[in-house]
Amino acid sequence: MSEVRLRFPPSPTGYLHIGGARTAIYNWLYAKKHNGKLVLRIEDTDAERSTQESIDGIIDGLTWLGITWDEGPYFQTEFAADHAAAAKKMLDSGHAYKCFCTVEELEAKREAAQAAKLDFKYDKTCRNLSAADVAAKEAAGIPFVIRFKVPEQEGAVVFEDAVYGRIERRYRDIEDFVIVRSNGKPLYLLCNVVDDIRDRISHIVRGQDGLANTPRQILIYQALGAKLPIFAHMPLTLDLQKRKISKRSHGEIVAVQYYREIGFLPWGLINFLVLLGWSSGDDREFFSEAELLEAFSLDGISRSNSIFNYKKDDPKFITDPKALSINGHYLQTIPIEELAGLVKPFLQKANIWNDAYEADRRAWFLQTLGLIRERYYTLVDFTTLGRAYFADDFEIEERAIDKNITKNPQLAEWLPLLADRLAALADYNRETVEQAARALAEELGVKPGILINGARTVTTGCLAGPGMFEVLETLGRERVTDRLRNVAKLFA
């Protein structure tokens, strides 16, 4: 195939999770790098579990990430006629046959194999039924499935995976597998191949768990007379217990929507997910889109499973620390005006937005964001760790109280004294604030840090943060003095 064409075929049985998003990202990058096309195909043949809500969620997640597609979304159920035609073609060509074995008969054979400590594999009972036998069973109304007729001669399915290299599966190790159920509905194995042939897919980039299906799908390609695509299987993403990451087992922590809600930047999440199983070879962690497109290749995909470092029972781990680090890098380096637009809806949701931040207090707002973002990792941090800058009702960290306040009960008197000194300043700025604080500390015979750290705790609620005198200047004299004078409530 001269044209590079890839596809992302999610099943709409839940939200878009990070494993699916990573698959979409790899396909998107490869298609974009090679001036190809990305097809979005919704594989909605599981009627009982597929929902419109899931479809909307998948599309919304991809759109938020900035993953664009060139064709689709197509829906697999719309092509049922294609799937049925392919099954009929293989029946007519002798590559498939009708199997009338009942569930009970197959279960009895499976139990017998287990009793003999053998692996169960269909014994091809119906493989060589005569046309007359088939007609008689059909006339009697006996249900049947359609099985693929795997070659019986010595040989193997052999293909070169772009990640795992040469893969070989002997024919004798592949049973005659079902491609159409007894209710007439084709299985994923068949639908997937038929859709990829129709959509002229040149590269199939998917999870390593799809590798087991590949030899059987290659047999279907060959039976339908279609050229094989290039296969590239990505490593799995596991948790710390080495379990595969899944929406069923891990809940919202693996949902793309979760990262949107806690204030990840789309590119921050993309950058993190790309590195879950791929490397540029030079240990880089941060990429612009142009840099990533230049560096990305199937050769860089690892064969080793990646680890999603999330401890479910540890409240400090809202997600993988590396994800936070990468997102924090972009949060701390994007243009301040861009950041302001991203922070606004989070402040609005927390009911601490002020329209003046887009009018006469714009300069203060931008300056404040620039000051406090250096220690923040998500946009939600501006409404939690940074709440004291935008509202007077904020929580004070227990560890900050323990370390900076309760060990020095004299602060109940000293901080109000500092408030008086700051209130009396003719010119209130970081230099005069610092001079006043250090002068008071000297008069009291204490280390300046005791006053400074105490002031940080009662004015921002945090144990750590930006330079304290910049903070006091930014908060403003009125807020600072009010908060310093209210320190006594921490000793109540």
Secondary structure, 3 states (H helix, E strand, C coil): CCCCEEEECCCCCCCCEHHHHHHHHHHHHHHHHCCCEEEEEECCCCCCCCCHHHHHHHHHHHHHHCCCCCEEEEEHHHHHHHHHHHHHHHHHHCCEEEECCCHHHHHHHHHHHHHCCCCCCCCCCCCCCCHHHHHHHHHCCCCCEEEECCCCCCCEEEEEECCCEEEEEEHHHCCCCEEECCCCCECHHHHHHHHHHHCCCCEEEEEHHHHHHHHHHHHHHHHCCCCCCEEEEECCEECCCCCECCHHHHHHHHEHHHHHHCCCCHHHHHHHHHCCCECCCCCCCCCCHHHHHHHCCHHHECCCCEECCCCCCCCCCCCCHHHHHHHHHHHHHCCHHHHHHHHHHHHHHCCCCCHHHHCCCHHHHHHHHHHHHHHCCCHHHHCCCCHHHHCCCCCCCHHHHHHHCCCCCCHHHHHHHHHHHHHCCCCCCHHHHHHHHHHHHHHHCCCHHHHHHHHHHHHHCCCCCCCHHHHHHHHCHHHHHHHHHCHHHHHC
